[in-house]
Amino acid sequence: MSNDSSESNGEDATWEAQLGSKEIQEVRKELVLKYTSLGSSPEKAEKEVDEFLNDQERCEQYLDMRRYAQAQADDLSVNFGQIGLAFFIGLAGTIGPKLLVSEWCNLDPLDPLFDCYINSRIP
């Protein structure tokens, strides 16, 4: 039985150390700001946030979800690069052949008859 209590004390001490970490303090500031923006007094907001942060299980779940959301946001910047690359590939695939054919046939690609001429020559 004393082994369980020593493990619990060790976990509590570890959690107490984590409460002082930069990440937890950042989360605390964010949550207090959210509470006060919703109309709570700063004292009540700090009390509620401190109670939440002292509940190890709920706080760890919140931190995990927050880390996951941040990782998703970081991955989003890669997706914008991929979208931009796909756009330029599509643009080159659309305009490139017209420019090549116009140079080859000495046609003006801005002429509205250009598309009709190209389509009439394709079997």
C-alpha positions in Angstrom: 0.0 0.0 0.0 2.9 2.4 0.7 4.2 1.7 -2.7 1.0 3.1 -4.3 1.2 6.2 -2.2 4.9 6.8 -3.1 4.0 6.5 -6.8 1.2 8.9 -6.3 3.4 11.3 -4.5 6.0 11.0 -7.3 3.4 11.7 -9.9 2.1 14.7 -7.9 5.6 16.1 -7.6 6.1 15.7 -11.4 2.8 17.4 -12.1 3.6 20.2 -9.7 6.9 20.7 -11.6 5.0 20.7 -15.0 2.6 23.3 -13.7 5.5 25.8 -13.6 6.5 25.0 -17.2 6.4 27.7 -19.9 3.7 25.8 -21.8 1.3 25.6 -18.8 1.9 29.3 -18.0 1.1 30.2 -21.6 -2.1 28.1 -21.5 -3.0 29.7 -18.2 -2.7 33.2 -19.7 -4.8 32.2 -22.7 -7.5 30.6 -20.6 -7.7 33.6 -18.2 -8.0 35.9 -21.2 -10.8 33.8 -22.7 -12.7 33.7 -19.3 -12.4 37.5 -18.9 -13.4 38.1 -22.5 -16.6 36.2 -21.7 -17.4 38.5 -18.9 -15.9 36.9 -15.8 -13.9 38.9 -13.3 -10.1 38.4 -13.5 -10.1 36.9 -10.0 -12.9 34.4 -10.8 -11.2 33.6 -14.1 -7.9 32.9 -12.4 -9.6 30.7 -9.8 -11.4 28.6 -12.4 -8.3 28.2 -14.6 -6.2 27.2 -11.6 -8.7 24.6 -10.6 -8.7 23.3 -14.1 -5.0 23.2 -14.4 -4.7 21.4 -11.0 -6.9 18.6 -12.3 -4.1 16.6 -13.9 -6.3 14.3 -16.0 -8.4 17.1 -17.6 -5.4 19.4 -18.1 -3.4 16.7 -19.8 -6.3 16.0 -22.1 -6.6 19.7 -22.9 -2.9 20.0 -23.5 -2.9 16.9 -25.8 -5.8 18.4 -27.9 -4.0 21.8 -28.0 -0.7 20.2 -29.2 -2.6 18.2 -31.8 -4.4 21.4 -33.1 -1.1 23.2 -33.3 0.5 20.4 -35.2 -2.5 20.5 -37.6 -2.0 24.2 -38.0 1.7 23.7 -38.8 0.8 21.1 -41.4 -1.6 23.5 -43.0 1.3 25.7 -44.2 2.6 22.8 -46.2 -0.8 22.3 -47.8 -0.8 25.9 -49.0 2.6 25.2 -50.7 1.1 22.1 -52.4 -2.0 24.1 -53.5 0.2 26.8 -55.0 2.4 24.3 -56.8 -0.7 22.5 -58.2 -2.1 25.9 -59.4 1.1 26.7 -61.3 1.3 23.3 -62.8 -2.3 23.6 -64.0 -1.6 27.1 -65.3 1.4 25.9 -67.2 -0.5 23.0 -68.5 -3.3 25.3 -69.7 -1.3 28.2 -71.1 1.8 26.4 -72.2 0.4 24.4 -75.1 -1.4 27.5 -76.4 1.8 29.5 -76.4 3.8 26.7 -78.0 1.2 26.3 -80.8 0.9 30.0 -81.3 4.7 30.3 -81.8 4.7 27.3 -84.1 1.8 28.5 -86.3 2.6 32.2 -85.9 -0.9 32.8 -84.3 -2.0 35.3 -81.7 -3.1 33.3 -78.6 -5.3 36.2 -77.5 -7.3 36.1 -80.8 -10.8 34.5 -80.1 -10.5 32.5 -83.3 -7.3 30.9 -81.9 -9.3 28.2 -80.0 -11.5 27.5 -83.0 -8.4 27.1 -85.2 -6.7 24.8 -82.8 -9.8 22.7 -82.3 -10.4 22.4 -86.1 -6.9 21.1 -86.7 -7.1 18.4 -84.0 -8.6 15.1 -85.6 
